[in-house]
Amino acid sequence: GKAMLELSAKLCAELAKQFSIPISRAVFKSKDDPTVVSSGFCGHADVPKHGSHTDPGHGFPFDYFLARVQFYFGQV
């Protein structure tokens, strides 16, 4: 639940800082081309030609999650 989301956001903030990952959604060239136009965070289903994985799923609160990553980013 929420505790796992917070732990994940904290870890992602640490990784974003360590690897200079923008705290935004990743953008790909097209729905058929997985070339990264701008780096960021995404789920499997966001990646063109990703295969059959759908995690974290349609109900995942990405905007909220990225806001929490940004919050923790300021603390690491």
C-alpha positions in Angstrom: 0.0 0.0 0.0 1.0 3.5 0.8 4.1 2.5 2.9 5.5 0.6 -0.1 4.8 3.6 -2.4 6.7 5.9 0.0 9.7 3.5 0.2 9.7 3.2 -3.6 9.6 7.0 -4.0 12.5 7.4 -1.6 14.5 4.9 -3.5 13.7 6.5 -6.8 14.7 9.9 -5.4 18.1 8.4 -4.4 18.6 6.8 -7.8 17.5 10.0 -9.6 20.1 12.0 -7.7 22.8 9.4 -8.2 22.2 8.9 -11.9 20.8 12.3 -12.9 17.4 10.9 -13.8 14.8 13.7 -14.4 11.8 13.4 -12.1 9.3 13.3 -14.9 7.7 10.8 -17.2 10.0 9.3 -19.9 9.2 10.2 -23.5 9.7 7.7 -26.3 10.0 8.5 -30.1 6.7 6.8 -30.9 4.4 4.0 -29.8 6.4 1.8 -32.1 9.9 3.1 -31.5 11.5 2.7 -28.0 14.1 5.4 -28.7 14.2 7.6 -25.6 13.5 11.3 -26.5 13.7 12.4 -22.9 14.7 10.4 -19.8 12.6 9.9 -16.8 10.4 7.3 -15.1 8.0 4.9 -16.8 6.2 1.6 -16.4 6.7 -1.4 -18.7 3.5 -0.6 -20.6 4.9 2.9 -21.4 7.9 1.4 -23.3 7.2 0.7 -27.0 7.6 -3.0 -27.8 7.9 -3.7 -24.1 6.5 -7.2 -24.3 3.6 -8.5 -22.2 4.4 -6.8 -18.8 1.9 -4.2 -17.7 3.3 -3.3 -14.3 2.8 -1.1 -12.5 -0.7 -1.1 -14.0 -3.3 1.4 -15.2 -4.3 2.4 -11.6 -0.8 3.4 -10.6 -0.8 7.0 -9.3 2.2 8.2 -11.4 1.6 11.9 -10.9 1.4 11.4 -7.1 4.4 9.1 -7.1 6.6 11.6 -9.0 5.5 14.3 -6.6 6.7 12.0 -3.7 10.0 11.3 -5.6 10.5 15.1 -5.9 9.7 15.5 -2.2 12.3 12.9 -1.2 14.8 14.2 -3.8 15.1 17.4 -1.8 16.0 15.4 1.3 18.8 13.2 -0.2 
